[in-house]
Amino acid sequence: MLNLLRWLVFSIVVLAMNFPVLVTVITSLKSARELSFNPGFWIGEPTLENYMRVLGETDRFNIYGYLFNSTVASLIGTGLAIALAFPAAYAIARSEAGNRTLLPLIINLRAVPLIIFAIPLYMMYQWLGLLDTQLGLGLILTIVNTPLALVILVNAISDVPSELDEAAKMDGASSRQVMLMIIRPVVRPALVTTFIFGFITAWNEFLFGLMLTTSRAVPMTVGASFFFAASGGGVQWGTASAVMVLGALPPALLGLLMYRQISASLTAGAVKG
């Protein structure tokens, strides 16, 4: 009886948390005609015409281009963030001043609303010629991801005994060799987790994608909004839902495939002794 009650509560929570996703998927499987008289959960005649329209109408909106732009910008924003955060996290974790001053300063800076940086960033990008480029969007996503990467990696490196560093340095290893050859393999699960969270955060970024791109480097989050307007006016809810489902698939699949690595990283160091 207790197990049945537990599963019942679990099912209700899962349903409540995923309710918007279920509504979007159901809507994407209905034709425009059926949506006009059946907006509920029941699907009378399931159809894939919305997906075929989204994937086929590349003359109006190129969803493949939006997906490609998001992938490239997210990889740049995540890869650079890890490359910058890993050595910084090692220095912070092994320094009391870094842990007490630098890390809180960076985290508090990330807590500031991003819209504050909109005007100076736009003017700087215009001067540098980085507007509407994948590289420019990727560099902004690097800034967005760096604080999160620092928090995860500092915590992971702090759990590694400093005696490993001292033993390696006694054998003649430099700090760079210790970081790359000793610390990096130990905190590999944390690096994977940082990549996954960073990629998902970068993929879902909307503000800078809307502000810094117009046509060539438009990401999926911004491009999805173009599908809402029908050619004759109004909103094509089925088409819009299909776009949102396709846009959410890459980060969702990445999270599902790497779930075990995320769990291993988040639970590492929880039990000691």
N, C-alpha and C positions, 0 to 999 in steps of 0.2 A: 504493500500500500504506500509506503514511504517512497519507494522508487517510482511508482506511478505518479505520485504528486510532484516529485522532483522533475520528472520528464514533462509533466503538464506545464509547470511553471517555466521550464526551459523553452518549451515550444511557444508559449505565449510571448516570452521575451524576444525570441528569435523572430517571430512573426511581426511583432511591433517594431523592432529595429530595422527589419528589411521590408516593411510595408511600402515605402516609396519605390523601392527597387522592383517589387512585385507588380505594382501598378504600372510602372513604366514598361516592363517586359510584356505584360498583358495588353497594354495599349498598342505596343509596336506590332502585335500579331493580329490586329483588327484592321479591316479595310475602312476607308473613310465613310462608306455607306453604313457599315455596321456601327461605327462610333456615333453616328448621328442619332440612332435609336437605341443603342445598347452600350452606354458608357460604363457599365458595371464590371464585375469580375468575371462573369461567364463569357466565354468565347464561343460564339455560335459557329462561325466558319473561319478557323485559323488560316492565316495567309502570310506569305513572306513578301508580298508586293511592296511593302514599305522598305524593306531591306534591299530589294532589287532596285527600287527607285533611287535610294541613297547611293548604292554602289554603282549604279549605271548612269546617272545624270551628271557625268563629270564635266559637261559643257557649261552647266550653271555653277555648281559648287564641287570642287575637287576634294573629296574626303580623303583620298589617298595622299594628297599633298599635305593636308592638315595632320594626318597621322604621322607622316614622315617628319614634318617640322617639329611636332611634339616629341617624337622619339629622339631626334638629333639634339634638340635643345635640352631635353631631360638628361640625356647621357652626358652632355657637356656640363650641365649644372650639377650633376651628381658626381661625376668623375673628378672635376676640378675641386669641388668641395671636400671630397675625401683626401685628395692629394695635398690640399692646404691644411686640412684639419688634423690629419694624422701626426705629422711632425709637431704641430702646435699642441696637440693633446698630450704627446709624450713629454714635451717641455713643461706643460702645465702640471701634469700628474707628478712629475718628479721635482716640482718646485713649489714651496709653500706660498711664495708671492703670487705665482700664477693661479693657484687654487683659490686664494683669498681675494685677489683683485681682478686679474685679467678675465677669468671665466665668468664671474658675476657681471662684469661690465659688458661682455659680449652678449650674454643672455638677456640682460636688460635692454640692450640696443635692439635686439630682435623683438622685444615686446612692444616697441614703438609701432604704431600703425604705419603700414607700408605706403599709404597714400601721401604721407608727409614728404617722401622722397620723389614723388612723381615729377614735379616741375624741374628740379635740378637735374634729375636723371635724363629727362627728355631733352633738355637743352644740351647736356653733355653728349648724349648720343647723337644729336643732330650735328654737333660740331665734329665729332669723330667719324661720322658716316656709318654708324652702327644701327640706325633705325631700319626696321623691317629686315633684319638679318637673323639667321639662326644663331650665329656666334654672339650677337648682342643680347639676344634673349637668354642664351645659355649662361652668359656672364652674370646677368641679373639673378638667374636661378641659383647660381653658385653662392651669391651673397645670401639668398633666402635660406639655402640648405646648410651653410657653414655652422651657424649656432647649434642646430640639432645634431650635426655630425660631431661637433666638439663635445657636447654633453655625453653622447653615447660612448665615444672613444675615450674620453677622460675617465669615465667610470670604469670602463673595461681595463684600461692600462693601470689604473690605481689598484686593481685587484691582483695585478701581477707583482709578486715579491721583488723588491728592489735588489735583493741578494743576487738575482739572476744577472742584473746589470753589472754589479760589482765583480761577480765571478768572470763574466765575459771580458770586462776591462782589464782584469788582472792577467788574462791570457793575451792581451794586446789588442783587443777589439776597440774600435773607435765608437763614439756615440752614434754615428750614422749606421755602422755595422750592427750595433746592439739593437737599434730601433728596427732595422729591416730584417735582420736574420734571427733575432731572439724574440722581440716583442711582437712583430707582425704575425708570425705563425700562431702565436698563443691567442691573439685577439682576432683571429680570422672570423669567427662567428659574429663578432661585433661589427667588423668591416662589412660583412654581408648584410647584416641588419641595417647598417647605416646606408648602404646602397639602395636597399629596398625602400626604406622610409623616404630617402632623398628623392628617388625616382618617382614615387607616388606623389610626394609634395610638389615636385617640379611639374609633373604631368597635370596636376589639378590647378596649377596657378592660372588665374584668369586676369587679374588686374594689369600686370605688366604685359601680358600677351595682347590685351586690348589696347594698351597705351602705346606700345613700342612697335607694333606690327600693323600693316595695312593690307598687303596682298601676297608678297613672296614668302614670308615667314610666319603666316598666321597659324597658331597652334590649334589643336583640336577643341579645346575649351571655348575658344572664341569662334572658330569655324562652325561649331555645332549650332550657335545662335542664328546663323544664316539660313538654316533649314526651316526655321519656324514660319517664315513668311511664305505663303503660297503665291504662285504666279498671278492668280486672280484676286488676291486679297484674302485676309483671314489667316488662321493658323492651321497648319496640317499637323494635328496632334500625333497621328500614327507615324508620319515621317520624322517628326521631331523626336519621338520616343525611340525610334530605331537608331537615329544618330546618337542619342545619349547612351543607348546600350552598347553600340559599337565603340564609342569613345571610352566607356568605362571598362571594357574588356581587358586591355593590356595591363593596367595596374592591378585589376582584380585577379587575373591569372597569375601575375608575378607574385602577388601576396599568397595565393593558394599554393603555388608550387614551392615557395620558399618558407612555408609556415614553420616547418621543423627547425630551420636555422634561426628564425626569429625567436622561437620559444627557447632554444638553447642559449641564445645570447642574453635574453631578458632574465632568465633564471640563473645564469652563471654567477657564482659568488653569493647566491642567496643562502646557501647552507655551508657553513664552515666548521672545521673542527672535527 
